[in-house]
Amino acid sequence: MNLKGKRALVTGASRGIGAAIAKALAAAGADVAITYEKSAEEAARVVKAIEAEGRRGVAIQADSANASAVQASVQKTAEALGGLDILVNNAGILRMSDVKDMSIEDIDATLNVNVRAPIVAAQAAIPHLGAGGRIISIGSYFADRVPASMLGVYAGSKSALVAFTQGLARELGSRGITANVVQPGSINTDMNPADGPFSSTLKSLTATGDYGTGEDIARAVVFLASAHAGYVTGTTLTVDGGANA
């Protein structure tokens, strides 16, 4: 899965799944730009890891809740790397609450980051992408199954991402550009640690009985970004340890 000469943007990649994806793309040969909201030091460490692979790394400050910042991050990536071949919409937020208790602010934040930002980023990326281009969005296994009421709005945002990606695949297929979603299950991150308050319940949902790692998701992304996945588009790849089996 050689990505040598490819140029990628991974949003929200200063830590967690996004950082693992950025590093894996670089290890496969791609130059990688990442966005971050506040964690400049963590973003710098990811860039250093990218550069350690002999690739170009760029960190761009951008709040994914700000549509203009998302658009600018795509343009800055294309300018810094000399173009764009792979967009990974990784940035996302999780606000858990029953609908009756959820504030308008939390609803807006969820939709702005989890739905609007990937749409805006894809729209900005399309003019830069040529044949072999890739748009990969990080969704959630909760898009297929919602085991708790407090996940309804979050799951709805990830289901919207799937439908958007299906339409995008139709739009871009004739140009040789693919669009897919990777749906992580319970992944050991700062947002959802393997020893956190919900971990025992989430582990019990899986077939494997354990959490996955950021690298599990990163490998799926690298596959979809590669030439091996040229005939894979408009679909979801769920990496959840069998939780939705």
N, C-alpha and C positions, 0 to 999 in steps of 0.2 A: 504494500500500500504506500507507494512512493508519491509524496506530494512536493517533490523538489521543484522549485520555481513558482509554486503557488503562493498567493498572498491572501491572508485571512484576517478577519475581524471577529473577535469573540467579545460579546458584551458582558459586563458584570463579571470580570474574570480576575479580580485581585485575590480571590480565595476560593475554596470549595471546588465545586464541580467545574466552574468556569476556568479556574487556574489549572486544573488537571487537563482540561480540553486544550487550553493554550499550549501547555507543555508538550502534550502528545502530538499536536499538529506540528510543532517545531521539530520534535524528534523524528517525524515522518518527512521533514524537509521543507516545511512551509515557513515563510516569514509571517510574523503574527503581531497584530495590533490588538490591544485590549482596552476596554473602558473600565473605569472605576468611578464610584461616586465620592467616597471620602477617604478610602484607605490608600493614600499615596505611597506609604512605605511598603505595604504589602504588594501593591501593583509594581513597585520598583523591583521587588524580589522576583516576581514572576518574569518581568522583562529580563532580569539577569539570568534566570534559568533558560529562557528562550535563547539568549545570546550564547549561553554555554553550549548550546547545540550547534553553534556556528551560523545561526539565523539572525535576521534583523528583528528586533523587538521594539514596540512602541506602546507607551501608556498614554491614554487620552482621558482626561477628566470629563465625565458626562453623566448627568442624572437622567436615567431612563424614563423618569416621569415627565421630563421636559422634551417635547417633540423636536424643538429646534436644536437642542443639544444632541439628540440622537441623529438627526440629519447631518449636523456638523461633524460628528464622529466618523461617519461614513466617508465624507469628503476628505477629512484629515487623514484617514487611513489610506485612501487612494493616492493622495499627494505624497505621503511619507513612504509608501511601499511601491509606488509607481503603478498602481492599479489594484484591483480587487477581484479575487476568484471565489472566495469562500466567505459567507456570512454565517456566523453562529449566533443566533438570538438566545443567549443564555440568561441574561438578567431577569430576575423575577422576585416577587415578594409573596409572603404568606401571611395573610391576616385571617385568623380563625374566629368565627363568631356565628351564632345562629342569625338568620336574616333579620329577625325581629329586633335584635340587639345591635346590629352593625350600623356604624355611623356612615353618613354620606361620604365623609372624608376617607374612610377605609375602603368603601366601595369604589370611589373614584381612583384611589391609589392603586388598587388591585387591577382595575381595568386599564388604567394608563400605562402601568409598567408591564403587565402580563399580556395585554392584547394590543393596545395602541402602539407601544414601542416596537414590537416585532413588525407590525404593518408598516410603520414609518421607516424603519431601517431597511426593510425589503424594498420599499418604494424608492428609497435613496440609492440602494445598491444596484438595482436593475440596470440603469444606464452603464454601469461599470462592468457588468458581467458578460462574458462571452460564452461560446460553446464550451461545455465542461464546467460551467459555473455551478455553484452549490449554495442553497439556502437551507440551513438546518436549524430548527428551533427546538429548544428544550422545554418539553411539556411536563406532564405528570401522569402516573398511572391512575390518579384520581379522576382523570378525564373519562375513564371507562367505568369506574366503579367508585361510589362515594360511601365509605363505611361509617361516616359520622356526620350529623347535621351541621356541625360547625365548619365543615369543609365545603359547603355548598357553593359559595361565591367563588372561592379559589378554584374549585373543580370546574365551575362554569367558565372561568377565564381560560382554563387549559383546554376545555372542549372547544371553545371558540378558536383557539390556536390551531387545532386539528382541521376544522372546517376551512379556515383561512388558507392553510397550507394546501389543502386539496384543490381549492380554486387557483392558487398560485401555480401549482403543478400544471394545471390545464393551460394557464396563461403562458407559461415559459417553456413548455415541453418542446414546441417546434423550434426553439432556439438552442436546444441541447442543454438547457439549464434544469436541474432537478430541485425539488423542494420536498423536504421530509421533516418529520418530528421524531425526536427521541424522547421516550417517556420513562424517566427514572422512577424507581420505587423508593424504598427506604435506603438512602445513601448517607453514610457517616460524614456529616458536615457540621459546621458550627450551628447552622440553622436547625439541624435535626440530628443531634449526636447519638451514637449507638448506645450510650449509657444515659440518655435523657429520660424525662418523665413519661414519654410515650413509647419508649423503645421496646418494652416487653410486649405491649399490645401489637405494635407494628411487626415485630419479629414473628409473633404467633400467626400473622396473616400470610407469611411467606411459606413456600415449599422447602426452602433451604434452612430456615430457622435463624437467619442472620441478616445483618445489613450488608449492602454493597459498598463499593468505594467509588470515589471520583474517577479513578482509572477505568472502572467498568463502563462508565458512561463515555469517557474519552475514547475508548477503543471503538465504541459504536459510532461515534462522530467521525473518527478517522476513516472508518470503513465507508460511511456514506459520502464523505468528502473525496474519496478515491475513485479512480477509474473503474474499480471493481463494481461500483454501485451505479454505473451509468444508466441502467435500465430500471432503477428503483426510484420511483417518484410518487408523490401524493399519498404516502403511506406513513404509518407509525411503527417504530421499532421500540418495543417495551422491554426495559431492562429492570426487572422488579423481583428477581428471585422466585418467580412463580406466584406472587401474591394475587394476581388476577387470573390465575389458571382456573 
